[in-house]
C-alpha cells in the first residue's frame, strides 16, 4: 500500500493508495485499528444473525412437512428480522476498538470473514436453536397450552428469548 501525505505534491497524491490528510503517521495505526474493529464487528454480527436465520429457514421448511402447520407466521419472522435483529446489529456496529486487535496477525484482503471456527460456532448455535425449539413439540409440553394461538405465541416468545440470549 502506498501512502502520501496531504501536503505532498499532486503527483504523490495520485500515486498513493492512501492519503494521510492530517500529515501524522500515527493515523496509519489508527486506521488499522479501526479497520480491524470493523472486521470484528462484522464477524460478531454474522455470528449473531446467521444462526437465527438458518434456524428459521430450517423450521419453516420442516414444520409443514413434519407437523402439517407453519412454525411461525410471516409477520412473526418479519418482527424478529426487523426489530430484534436491527437493534442487536446496531449494538454490534457500535463496539469500541480494543487494543488487543493490534496484536493479531495481519489478514490479507482476500481473507474470509467466515472462518472454519466461526462456521462451527454458527452451526452449533443453529443446531441448538432447532433443538430447543424441537422440545416445544414434545407432547408433554404441547399439552400445557389450551389453544393453538397460545401455543403459537409461546413458540414466538421462545424464538424472541433465543434471539436475545444469542445476542449476549
Secondary structure as the mmCIF struct_conf table of DSSP 4:
data_model
#
loop_
_struct_conf.conf_type_id
_struct_conf.id
_struct_conf.beg_label_comp_id
_struct_conf.beg_label_asym_id
_struct_conf.beg_label_seq_id
_struct_conf.end_label_comp_id
_struct_conf.end_label_asym_id
_struct_conf.end_label_seq_id
STRN STRN1 UNK A 3 UNK A 5
TURN_TY1_P TURN_TY1_P1 UNK A 6 UNK A 7
BEND BEND1 UNK A 8 UNK A 8
HELX_RH_AL_P HELX_RH_AL_P1 UNK A 10 UNK A 15
BEND BEND2 UNK A 17 UNK A 17
STRN STRN2 UNK A 18 UNK A 20
TURN_TY1_P TURN_TY1_P2 UNK A 21 UNK A 22
TURN_TY1_P TURN_TY1_P3 UNK A 25 UNK A 25
HELX_RH_AL_P HELX_RH_AL_P2 UNK A 26 UNK A 67
BEND BEND3 UNK A 68 UNK A 69
BEND BEND4 UNK A 71 UNK A 72
HELX_RH_AL_P HELX_RH_AL_P3 UNK A 74 UNK A 79
HELX_RH_PI_P HELX_RH_PI_P1 UNK A 80 UNK A 84
HELX_RH_AL_P HELX_RH_AL_P4 UNK A 85 UNK A 93
TURN_TY1_P TURN_TY1_P4 UNK A 94 UNK A 94
HELX_LH_PP_P HELX_LH_PP_P1 UNK A 95 UNK A 97
HELX_RH_3T_P HELX_RH_3T_P1 UNK A 99 UNK A 103
BEND BEND5 UNK A 104 UNK A 104
HELX_LH_PP_P HELX_LH_PP_P2 UNK A 105 UNK A 106
TURN_TY1_P TURN_TY1_P5 UNK A 109 UNK A 110
BEND BEND6 UNK A 113 UNK A 114
HELX_RH_AL_P HELX_RH_AL_P5 UNK A 116 UNK A 135
TURN_TY1_P TURN_TY1_P6 UNK A 136 UNK A 137
BEND BEND7 UNK A 138 UNK A 138
HELX_RH_AL_P HELX_RH_AL_P6 UNK A 139 UNK A 142
TURN_TY1_P TURN_TY1_P7 UNK A 143 UNK A 144
BEND BEND8 UNK A 146 UNK A 147
HELX_RH_AL_P HELX_RH_AL_P7 UNK A 148 UNK A 167
#
